[in-house]
């Protein structure tokens, strides 16, 4: 009788361990691409996130800098927590050392939709800026620009918060904001105000001009001169007042004469500062990928348009395939 009980307990423990192993495996499915290693709740989610990350890495690098990034020497691990009611957010860390950037780590969370159309492109843009500039950016310029590639729902939320912050005296004076290299204790106004200013500048010069402006400001630490060179604005106080007037008017689109200039190429470094001695082969992006719009669409919307052009009536549910080096 005692032996039977022992056997029963052994079989019970074995079954429990098998169940736990299956549950853990289901929660930690993996997928690897050329530049990312993804851990997600399922194989399907890991694949979607990985393929989307590669596509965003290519597309956004072209939009911001004019060319794709070379392959990193080591892939960036992405840990994804995905649930329908989970708040959207992410964090990306890396190390700058003597002109190099490495030790990428990314954590993302949220619903599948928000991860794919907001959190992921936001965090990927952080890695593009780190690879390009090789040094920390002012927080407003980094977070603000990264927010411009999020879904319109998320960008509208930032705008609503901005209006509330300005009404309640939580706005940040531009000289103080431009000097910030660390996050302030009251961080939400920095995100909202940084996004609004980045949007204002990008709408008047495009993404590549924005990158050139930030690069000049970092190199000289003279943001007033950089503003004058790229946007014709004399100083930070003048920019702040012009921006405030724009916000009060409801953030209208720039005049057609200014908008037309955005298509003109800005000056940027012809050498992409990637991490790998084995750069990715150059690819000719499609016209959709080269579009430098300020309202980033969901990858599902882009894929649906491609499908419609091919004569299909069904909505694609998978991101477009990404060719890898």
C-alpha positions in Angstrom: 0.0 0.0 0.0 2.8 2.3 0.8 4.6 1.5 -2.4 1.5 2.2 -4.4 1.1 5.6 -2.8 4.7 6.4 -3.6 4.2 5.4 -7.2 1.1 7.5 -7.4 2.9 10.5 -6.1 5.8 10.0 -8.5 3.4 9.8 -11.4 1.5 12.8 -10.2 4.7 14.8 -9.8 5.9 13.8 -13.3 2.6 14.8 -14.8 2.7 18.1 -13.0 6.3 18.8 -14.2 5.2 18.0 -17.8 2.3 20.4 -17.5 4.5 23.1 -16.1 7.1 22.6 -18.8 4.4 22.8 -21.5 3.0 26.0 -19.9 6.4 27.5 -19.6 7.3 26.6 -23.2 4.0 28.1 -24.4 4.9 31.3 -22.6 8.4 31.6 -23.8 8.2 30.7 -27.5 11.2 31.9 -29.5 12.0 33.2 -33.0 15.2 34.6 -34.4 15.8 37.0 -37.3 19.0 38.6 -38.6 18.9 41.3 -35.9 16.5 40.2 -33.2 15.8 37.2 -30.9 12.2 37.2 -29.8 10.6 35.6 -26.8 6.8 35.8 -26.8 3.8 33.8 -25.5 3.5 31.8 -28.8 5.5 30.9 -31.9 3.1 32.8 -34.1 3.4 35.9 -32.0 7.2 35.6 -31.8 7.3 35.3 -35.6 5.0 38.3 -36.2 7.0 40.5 -33.8 10.3 39.4 -35.3 9.3 40.0 -38.9 7.7 43.3 -38.0 10.8 44.4 -36.1 13.0 43.7 -39.1 10.6 45.5 -41.4 10.4 48.5 -39.1 14.2 48.5 -38.7 14.7 48.8 -42.5 11.8 51.1 -43.3 12.3 53.6 -40.5 16.1 53.7 -41.0 15.4 54.7 -44.6 12.8 57.3 -43.5 15.1 58.9 -40.9 18.5 58.6 -42.4 18.1 57.8 -46.1 19.5 54.3 -46.0 19.0 51.0 -44.2 21.2 50.0 -41.2 23.9 47.3 -41.6 23.4 44.1 -39.7 24.3 44.4 -36.0 27.2 42.3 -34.8 24.9 40.7 -32.2 21.1 40.4 -32.3 18.9 42.4 -29.9 16.8 40.2 -27.5 13.1 41.2 -27.4 11.0 40.0 -24.5 7.3 40.5 -25.3 4.4 40.3 -22.8 1.2 40.2 -24.8 -2.4 40.4 -23.5 -5.5 42.1 -24.7 -5.9 44.5 -21.7 -2.2 45.0 -20.9 -1.1 48.6 -21.0 1.2 49.4 -24.0 4.8 50.3 -23.2 8.4 49.4 -23.8 12.0 49.9 -22.7 15.2 49.6 -24.8 18.7 49.7 -23.3 22.1 49.8 -24.9 25.7 50.9 -24.1 27.7 53.7 -25.7 31.4 53.2 -25.5 34.1 55.0 -27.5 31.9 55.6 -30.5 30.3 52.1 -30.5 26.9 51.0 -29.3 26.1 47.5 -28.2 24.4 45.3 -25.6 20.9 45.8 -27.0 18.0 44.7 -24.8 14.3 45.4 -25.5 11.2 44.7 -23.4 7.7 45.4 -24.8 4.2 44.8 -23.6 0.6 45.5 -24.6 -2.0 44.1 -26.8 -0.8 42.5 -30.0 -2.2 45.4 -32.1 -0.6 48.1 -30.0 2.7 46.3 -29.8 2.9 45.9 -33.6 1.7 49.4 -34.6 3.0 51.6 -31.7 5.4 50.0 -29.1 7.6 48.2 -31.6 8.2 51.1 -34.1 8.8 53.4 -31.1 11.5 51.2 -29.6 13.0 50.3 -33.0 13.4 54.1 -33.6 15.4 54.3 -30.4 17.9 51.7 -31.8 18.1 53.6 -35.1 19.0 56.8 -33.4 21.5 55.1 -31.2 23.2 53.5 -34.2 23.2 56.7 -36.1 24.3 59.3 -33.5 26.4 57.0 -31.2 25.6 59.2 -28.2 22.7 60.1 -26.0 20.2 62.6 -27.4 18.2 65.2 -25.4 15.3 63.3 -24.0 12.7 65.4 -25.8 14.3 64.9 -29.2 14.6 61.1 -28.7 11.2 60.3 -27.1 9.4 62.9 -29.2 10.6 61.6 -32.5 10.0 58.0 -31.5 6.4 58.9 -30.6 5.7 60.3 -34.1 5.9 56.8 -35.5 3.2 55.4 -33.2 -0.4 54.7 -34.2 -2.6 57.8 -34.5 -4.6 56.7 -31.4 -1.5 56.9 -29.2 -0.4 60.2 -30.7 -3.8 61.7 -30.1 -3.5 60.6 -26.5 -0.2 62.5 -26.2 -1.7 65.6 -27.7 -4.6 65.5 -25.2 -2.2 65.2 -22.3 -0.1 68.1 -23.7 -3.1 70.4 -23.6 -3.9 69.5 -20.0 -0.2 70.0 -19.0 -0.1 73.4 -20.6 -3.3 74.4 -19.0 -2.2 73.3 -15.5 1.3 74.9 -15.6 3.2 71.7 -16.1 4.8 72.7 -19.5 8.6 72.8 -19.7 10.5 75.9 -20.8 12.4 75.1 -24.0 15.9 76.1 -22.7 15.4 73.6 -19.8 13.9 70.9 -22.1 16.7 71.1 -24.7 19.3 70.7 -21.9 17.7 67.6 -20.4 19.8 64.4 -20.8 18.0 62.5 -18.1 14.3 62.0 -17.4 12.7 64.5 -15.0 10.6 63.4 -12.0 7.5 64.6 -13.8 8.2 62.7 -17.0 4.8 62.7 -18.8 5.0 66.4 -19.8 8.4 65.7 -21.4 6.9 62.9 -23.6 3.9 65.0 -24.6 5.7 68.2 -25.3 8.6 66.4 -27.0 6.3 64.6 -29.3 4.5 67.9 -30.2 7.7 69.8 -30.9 9.1 66.9 -32.9 5.9 66.7 -35.0 6.0 70.5 -35.5 9.6 70.4 -36.8 9.1 67.2 -38.9 6.1 68.7 -40.6 8.2 71.6 -41.7 11.3 69.8 -42.9 10.8 66.0 -43.0 12.4 63.3 -40.9 15.9 63.6 -42.5 16.1 67.3 -41.9 15.1 66.6 -38.3 18.0 64.1 -38.0 20.4 66.6 -39.5 19.2 69.3 -37.1 19.7 67.0 -34.1 23.1 66.0 -35.3 24.2 69.6 -35.6 22.9 70.4 -32.2 24.8 67.4 -30.7 28.0 68.3 -32.4 28.1 71.9 -31.5 25.9 72.0 -28.4 24.5 75.2 -30.0 20.8 74.5 -30.6 20.0 78.1 -31.5 22.4 78.0 -34.4 21.2 74.6 -35.5 17.6 75.8 -35.4 18.5 78.8 -37.6 20.4 76.6 -40.1 17.7 74.0 -40.5 14.4 75.9 -39.7 15.2 79.6 -39.9 14.3 80.1 -36.2 16.6 82.5 -34.3 16.6 81.1 -30.8 14.8 78.8 -28.4 12.5 81.5 -27.0 11.3 82.3 -30.5 10.8 78.7 -31.3 8.8 78.2 -28.0 6.5 81.1 -28.8 6.0 80.0 -32.4 5.2 76.5 -31.3 2.8 77.6 -28.6 0.9 79.7 -31.2 0.7 76.7 -33.4 -0.7 74.5 -30.6 -3.3 77.2 -29.7 -4.5 77.2 -33.4 -5.1 73.5 -33.2 -1.7 72.3 -34.8 -2.6 73.2 -38.4 -0.7 71.7 -41.3 2.1 73.8 -42.7 1.4 76.0 -45.7 1.7 74.2 -49.1 4.9 76.1 -50.0 6.6 74.7 -46.9 5.2 71.2 -47.2 6.5 71.0 -50.8 10.0 71.5 -49.6 9.9 68.5 -47.3 10.4 66.2 -50.3 13.8 67.8 -51.0 16.7 65.7 -49.6 18.4 67.1 -46.5 22.1 66.7 -45.7 23.1 63.7 -43.8 26.2 61.5 -43.4 26.6 59.2 -46.4 28.0 56.5 -44.1 25.6 54.5 -41.9 27.3 53.9 -38.6 26.3 50.3 -38.1 27.7 47.7 -35.8 28.6 44.8 -38.0 31.6 44.2 -40.3 29.2 42.1 -42.4 26.7 44.8 -43.6 23.3 43.8 -44.9 23.1 43.9 -48.7 21.4 47.0 -50.1 17.8 46.5 -51.0 15.6 48.7 -53.3 12.6 49.5 -51.1 9.2 49.7 -52.6 7.5 53.1 -53.0 5.4 52.5 -50.0 8.4 52.0 -47.8 10.1 55.1 -49.0 7.1 57.3 -48.2 8.1 59.8 -45.4 4.7 60.5 -43.9 4.3 62.0 -40.5 1.3 59.7 -39.7 2.7 56.2 -39.5 0.2 53.6 -40.5 -0.3 50.2 -38.9 1.6 47.4 -40.7 -1.7 45.7 -41.1 -3.0 48.7 -43.1 0.1 48.7 -45.3 -0.2 44.9 -45.9 -3.9 45.2 -46.7 -3.1 47.9 -49.3 -0.5 45.6 -50.9 -3.0 42.8 -51.0 -5.6 44.9 -52.6 -3.2 46.0 -55.3 -2.5 42.3 -56.1 -6.2 41.8 -56.7 -7.0 39.9 -53.5 -10.1 40.6 -51.6 -9.0 39.0 -48.3 -7.3 41.0 -45.5 -3.8 39.7 -44.8 -3.2 38.9 -41.2 0.6 38.4 -41.4 3.2 41.2 -41.7 5.0 41.4 -45.1 7.9 39.0 -45.3 11.3 40.5 -44.7 14.4 39.4 -46.7 17.4 39.0 -44.4 21.1 39.1 -45.0 
